[in-house]
Amino acid sequence: MLFHPKSPFFVLRHKDFRLLWLGLLISRIGSEMQVVGMSWHVYLLTGSAFSLSLIGLSRFIPIVSFSLFGGMVADVFDRKKIMLTAQIVMTLATLILTIATYKGLASPMLIYITIFITSLAGAFDTPSRQAIVPLLVPQQEFVKAVSLNTIMWQSAIVLGPSLAGFTIASFNVGAVYLINTLSFIAVIIALLLMSPIKQVIIQKAEFNFESLKVGIHFVFKTPIIVSSMLLDFFATFFGSATVLMPIYAKDILHVGAQGLGFLYAAPALGAVIAGLVISSHENLKSQGKILLISVVIYGLSMILFGISRNFILSLFFIFVSGSADAISSVIRNAIRQLKTPDHLRGRMVSINQIFFQGGPQLGEVEAGIVAGFINAPFAVVTGGLATIIATGIIARLVPQLRRYNTHEPIEIL
């Protein structure tokens, strides 16, 4: 039944995709545990919302500085080897933080440096990882692969924060870092076991500035792609409240470290359920309208979360936000990957990485600053409202996005 054509896990019958998916699932659980651990650790060390904003800044700087370079590398060199190198770098950086924490030498600065290094490695890993997926499955099953990757990612966000909360409460934050260090090994093993992957070379990419310009030109002259990226950026910039969760857990909802884990996990649980629903539909109609509506629901749910003072209601509202975000994420990713030729895919993903990772990291900086000057609920509520307004503007300016359906021909200006 697992590999039945109507099963959301049908695409796992492809061995290389299955290996990568399982390795990434294990690794992402560890990484999501560390996200919670780092936020909690920094807040305990400093007690400052401003210090939490530096977490987002530490992730944002390497993404903006190196993503385009990482995308060009992914289109020129062996994507599997790039991923392997990046995973080893992330493993070593996390190991150093683990040792320092157990020896009592960890500081906010060391945590920021670790985040910077892992984000730098991610700037090379992400374009190669996303660009490699279309080569592992048939094109007609690609949307299912995207849905399953969303399920994997969000399942990790469900399990990781929950496990992090209990691990911190039962042991210490160093145990979280240790688990994440070990989890990277799963991806490294998966990559070593995968078959050699032949990239589709229609037009060979070269490692130079002109090659970078070609990728940028393609993205910004393709309205359906650039509008989906802008939607990504504004929704995550204004709607990101993840960095403020320690404040909600400790000072607003008064639920402590274990409650913090549930706050991180609730939106991911909603995303998993939404991903399963989407992957069960063979032909989803009116994807453009569904995309825009889901982002509006995401913004509205964040507004309601911001004003809630009840833990159960807060969990429900961010559960809904996760469901809406997953629906929009699957559609956005499918649009971009299906509309991009393989020889440009790494550069497209790298540009998108600036939007979809840069948005939330800058959003965390913005949320931390607003929360520091005013308060956390004000930051969350105004962010949700701004998300809705930005979505309305993009929908009006890009009618092609509103009308989008899977088999629509590509339009390049």
N, C-alpha and C positions, 0 to 999 in steps of 0.2 A: 504493500500500500504506500510505502514511503516514496517509491519511484513511479507511482501511478501518474499518468499525464495530467490529471487534474490536481495532484498534490502540489502544494507550494514548494516542496523539497525535490520535485522532479528533476530539476537542473543539477542536483548533486550527483547524479549518475555519471557525470563527466569527471574522471579521476583527478585531473589537475585542479579543476575548480573546487572539487571537494576537499582536496588537501589544503589549498590556500584558505578556503572558507573556515575550516576547522582550526587551522593554525591561528588565523586572525581572530577567531572567536575567543580562544584561550588568551591570546595576547591582549585583546581589547578589554577583557574582564580585569586583567591586572592593571592596565593603563587607566581604566575608569576608577579602580580602587585608588590609584595614586592621585588622580585629580582631586578626589575628596580628601585624601590624606594631606596633600599639599595645602589646600585651602584651609583646612582645619589647623594644620601645623602653623601656618603663617599667622592666622588669626589668634591662636593661643600665644604665639611669641610676641605679637605686636598689639593685639586688641584694636587694630585700626582698619577702618574701611578703605582708607587710602592705600594701605599696604596690600590689600586684596586687589586693588586696581592694577598694581604692578605685575600681578600674575598674568593678566591679559596682555599687558604691554610686553612682557618677556616672551610671550608666544607670538605676538604680532610682528615684532621687528624682524626676526629671521624669515617669517613667511613672506613679508613684503620684499625683503632684500634679496631672497634667494629662490623664490618660487619659479619665476620666469626662467632662471638659469637651470633649475631642476627639471622643468618641462622640456627644455631644449636637450638636456642630457638624456631624458627618457626617449626622445625621438631619434637620437643618434646612436646610443649605446644599448647594450643588452639590459632590458628592463629588470630581468630576474636578478642579475648581478648587482644592479643598483639597489634594489630592495634589500638584498642580503647584506650589503655594506652598511646601509642605513640602520638596519635592525641591530647589527653588532655595535654600532656607535651608541644607539639608545640603551642597549644592555649595559655597556660599560659606564655610561653617565649615571644610570640609575643605581648601579652597584656602588659607585663612589658615594652617592647620597645615602645609601643604606648603611654603609660602614660608618660614615660620619655621624649619622643619627644614633647608632648603637654606642658610639664612643662619646656621645654628648657634645659633638662639635658642630652640629647642624645649626645654621643661621638662616634668616630670611634671604640674605644675599646668596648663599649656597643653593637654596631652593630656586631662586630666580635664575641662577646660572644653569642649573640642571634643566629647567624648563626651556631656556634659550637653546641649549645644545640639542635636546630632543626635538624641539620645533625645527631647528636647522636641519637635522636628519630627516624629519618629516617633510620638509620642503622638497627633498629629492625622492623620498619614498612614495608620497601620495600620487604624483603624476604617473610614476611607473606602475604603481598598484592599480590605479583606476584605468589606465590605458591598456593594461594587460588583460583585463577581464573580458572584453569583446573577443579576444583571441582564444579564450578557453571554452566558449560555448557557441552554439549556432546562433546566427542573428535573430531567428524567429523566437529564440528562448532568452534573448538578452533582457527583456523587461522583467522576466521571472528572476533572472540572476540579480538584477538591480534590487528587486523587491526582497530577495533572500539576503542580499548584503545589508539592506536596511534592517531586516529582522535580526541578523547577526549583530550588527552595530548596536542596535537598541536593546537587544537581549543582554549584551555586555553592560550597557548602562543601567539595566535593571539589576543585574546580579552584582556588578562591581561596587556601586555605592552601598548596597545593602550589606555586602560582605565587608566593605571598608568600615562601616559604622560598628559592626559587631567586633571586627578585628581590633579597631582602636580602643573600644570599650573593654575588651577582654585582655588585650596585650598592650600594644603601643603603636604609634604611627610608623615606627621602624619596621614592624612586621608587614605593614602594607607595602612599603618600598621593597622589602625582600621578595614578597610574592610577585610583584611586578617584574623584578629583575629576572626571576625564574620563568615568567610567562613568555618573555621574548623568545625563549628557546623553542617554543612551539612553532613559531613562524619560520625560524631559521631551519628547523628540521623539515617543515613542509616545503620550503623552497629547494632544499637539497634533494628531496624525493621527487619533485616535479620533473616532467620531461622537458627537454630543450624546447623553447618556444620561438617559432619563426615569426618575426614581425612582417606585416604586409607592406612591401615596399612598392608603392605606385610612383611616388616621387621622393627620391632619397633626400632626407634632411641633412643639412651640413651644420657643423658646429661653428657658427659665426653670427654676427649681428644681423645680417640680412635674413637669416633663417628665423631669428627671433621676431623680426618685423613682419614676416609672412604670417606667423601664428597670430600676432596681435591684430593684423589687418583682417584675417579671416573672422576672428571673434567679433570685432567691433563693426564689421560690415555684414553681419548675419543677425538681423533684428531679433529673431526668436531665441537665439543663444544669449546675446548680450542682455536682453530684457529679463531672462530667467536668472542671470547672474546678478543683475541689479536688485531683483526681487529678493534673492538670497541675502544680499548684503544688507539691505535696509531692514528686513525682517529680523535678522540676527543681531544687527547693530542696536536697533531700538528695543527689540523684544528679549534680549539676553539678560537673564537674571541669575544665572548659575552661580556667579561669583558672590552673590549676596545671600546664598542659602545658609552659610554659617551664621549670619546675623539673624535670619528668620528662625533658625533652629534654636539659637542660644537666647536671643533677646526679645523676639516677637511671639513665637509660638511656644517657647520654653519646652522643647522636646529633646535637647541634648544631642550627643553624637549619634545615637541610634536613630533618632528622628531625622537627623540630617541625612542619613543613608536612605531613608524612605522618601525624603523630599527629592533627592537626586534620582531615585529609581522610578517614581510615579510617572513622569513624562515618558520615560523609556518604555515602561510597560504599555502605556497607551500606544506608543509607536509600534511595538511588536504586534499588538492586536490589529492595528490598522494595516500593517505590512502583510499580515496573513490574509486579511480580507482582500486587499488589492491583488495579491498574487494568485488568488483563486478565481479572478475574473479574466477570462480570455481576451475580451475586447472591451476595454473601458472607453466609453464614449465621452465626448466633450471634455477632454483632458484639460484644455486651457481654462475653461470656466471652473472646473473642479480645483485646479491649482490655485486660482485667485481666491475662491471662496474659502479654501482651507487656510490660506494665510490670514485672511480676515478673522476667521474663527480662532486662529492662534493668537492674534493680537488681543481679541476680546477676552479670551481665557486668561491671558496674562494680566489684564486689567482687574479681573475678578480675583485672581490670586493675590494681587497687590493689596486689595482692600480687605481680604479675608483675615480674620483673627482666630478662626477655628481650624485645628489641624486637619480634621477629616475633610472639610470643605476645601482647604488649601490643596490637599492631595488630589482631590477630584478635579479641581480647575487645572492643575498642571498635568494631570493625566490627559485631559482633553487637549491641552496645548501640544502634548507629545503626539497624540493621534493625528491632529491636524498637520503638524510639522512633517510627520512621516509620509502622509499622503502627498504633500507638496514636494517633498524631497525625492520620492520615487519618480514623479512626473518630470521634475526638473532634470534629474540625472539622465533619465531616458531620452529626453529632448536633446540634451547636449551630446551624449555619446552617439546616438543614432544619426545626428546631423553632421558629425565630424568625421572626415576621412582618417584612416588609421595613421597615416604619416604626419598628421597634424594633432593627433589626439593628446600626446603628452603636453604639447604647448597649450592646447585648449584647457586641459585639466589644470595646468599650472596657473593660468590666468584666473580660472574659476576658483582655485585655491585661495587666491588673494581675497576674493569676494566672500566665499563661504567659510573660510577660517579667519580671515582678517576682520570680517564683520563682527563675529562674536567676541573676538579678542579686544577690538576697539570698543565694542559694546560693554565689555566688562570694565574697561578703563572708565568709560562714560558713566556706567552705573555706579561704580565705586566712588567717583568724584561727586556725583549728584547725591548719593547716599551720605557721603561725608559732610557735604555742605548743608543738606536738608535732612532727608532720612530715606531709608530703604524703600518703604511703601510708595513714596512719591516717585522715586526712580523707576519702579516697576510699572506703576499705573501710567505715567507719562510715556514710557517706552512702548507699552501696548497700544496706546492711542496713536503714537507716531507711526507705528507699524501699519495700522489700518489706513491712515492718511497716505502713506507712501505707496501702499498697494493700489489704492484708488487712482493715484496719479499715473503709475506705470500702466495700469489697465487701460486708462484713457489714451495714453500716448502711443501704446503699441497694440493696436487692434488685432494684429496677427497672433499675439499671445492669447487673447480672449477666444479666438476662433480655432486654436490649435487642435488638431487630431493627429494620431500617429502617422497616418499615411499621406499627410500633407507634404507636397514637394518643398524642398529647401528654397529659401529666398535669400539671395545675397545682394546687397546694394553695390 
